[in-house]
């Protein structure tokens, strides 16, 4: 998984990481759970679990705790730093 840029027919990898992206099969709100996991993943910047990567540069304990719980349940905890 990663972020790719295609320019002039050439593809460049901007960022990559191994992710576990569960489908949440059997859950009534599987689509919503996938979107919420996306929101958690996009707000990790260089191992820092941020409340909003566009606004904040330092994690908040409350948000980092919630993010860590979600990442643990989805087998992605290694994506954030202690």
N, C-alpha and C positions, 0 to 999 in steps of 0.2 A: 504494500500500500504506500502511496505517496502523493506528492503534489508535483505535477508535471507541467512544463511550459512548452508549447509547440510554436515555433517561430520560423518562418521561411522553410517549412517542411522538416525542420530538425526538432527533435524532442530533447528537452533537458530536464533532469530530475532536480527539483528545488529542495525537496525534503522527502525523507522516507523513513519508515519505521514498521516494525511488525506489530500488527494490531489483531485483536480478536474481536470480530464484529458479529455477535450473535444475532440470529434472526428472530429470537424471542417467540419461537413457534409454540403454540398452545396458549399464549397469553391473549386475553381479550383486546388489549391495547398494544399489540406488537408494533404497529406502525409508529405510534406515539413514543414507545420505548426506544425505538431506533433513532428517532429525531432527538430525543432527550440525550441519548448517549453521544450523538454527534455534537450537541451543544457542549457537553463535558469535554470531549476530545479536542474541539477547536480552541478551547480556552486554556490549553496547556502550551506554554511558551518556554522552550528550553528547559523542560522538566519542572517548571513552576506552574502549579494549578491556580490560575487567575480567575477572579470573578468575571472579568471582561477584558480580553487581551487588547482591545483597542483603547481602553481607558486606564487600566491599572498595570503597573509594572511590578508590584509586590503582592504576594498571596495574602488572603485573609484567612485566619484560622477557621472560621465558620464554613466558608465556601470550600476551602482545601479539605476539610474533614468530610464534607458531603461528597466531594469529588473522589476522594480516596475510597470511600465506601462503595461507590458505583464502580470504580475501576477494579476494586478487589472482586466484586461480584461478577464482573465480566472478564476476569483474568487479564486485566491490563494495568495492574498496579505498578508494574515496572516502569511505566511511562513518566512517573513523577519522582522527584527527588525527596529525600527525607526532609 
